[in-house]
Amino acid sequence: MAYRKMAFVAGGGRYGSGALKFFLKTPEWKAVICDENEKCEASHLVRTSTKLSGVNDVLGMTQPRLIIGDAVETLTQLLLQGIVPDVVVPCVPFHFAAKVLTSYLTHKTLCVQPLVQPLKEAFEESQLQGIEYRIDDRHALAVASKMPFNLRCAAGCNQPQICPVTKKELRKPMYDVIADLLKLTKVKFTKVLRSHLLSSNVGGFSGEELKRSLDFTAMDKPRTLALATSCSCHAVINAFRIED
């Protein structure tokens, strides 16, 4: 049997269902979708739904499967047991990778705390042009976009060189902008997970890149770090302090 890549879709609502429909039409992929609601929109697209009881629930699957439970904890458990999706597709209203990092390191008995000051200083120093951003002090979370916050992206946008909404040229991709910005944070470890478009409506980042970053952090124990997820146009960033 030919190898099939595995996708982990976090969230079974409208966007998660759209991602699952893409994977259902693409034979080289098998997909796990995770949602706490067993009757979520995506539940109508799968034959099997179950709570995660072990890695065999994922390893042995041949059809798309809905895992009923918290997506952060589910992916954390899979990663801890060596099951690494080829792609992670976040369809939840928070920075999924950062939540997984916090969960993973907590399982490794490390204490993870938000650290907002390096983010604020980096954004102030960088003086970004043509980019809007907001910072949530409490969660040490920054959201940045080349799209003004009062506008919405075009449906099915494939991130062309000229934005179909603003008509502006997108010269430097956001993931490169954020990589440069994170150098100004003065934290010990930084990582930008680049979100790749799989179709015009589906994007995700490498599960292997996430796992390597988590393991490096758990082993090296940098006292401060910043993690971002970014496509060509938008980014979300968290900064942390790590303590034993």
Buried (B, 14 or more C-beta within 10 A) or exposed (E): EEEBBBBBBBBBBEBBBBBBBBBBEBEEBBBBBBBEEEEBBBBEBBEEBEEBEEBEBBEEBEEBBBBBBBBBBBBBBBBBEEBBBBBBBBBBEBBBBBBBBBBBBEBBEBEBEBBBEBBBEBBEEBEBEEBBBEBEEEBBBBBBBBBEEEEEBEEEBEBEEEBEEEEEEBEEBBBBBBBBBBEBBEBBBBBBBBBBBBBEBBBBBBBEBBBEBBEBBBEEBBEBBBBBBBBBBBBBBBBBBBEE
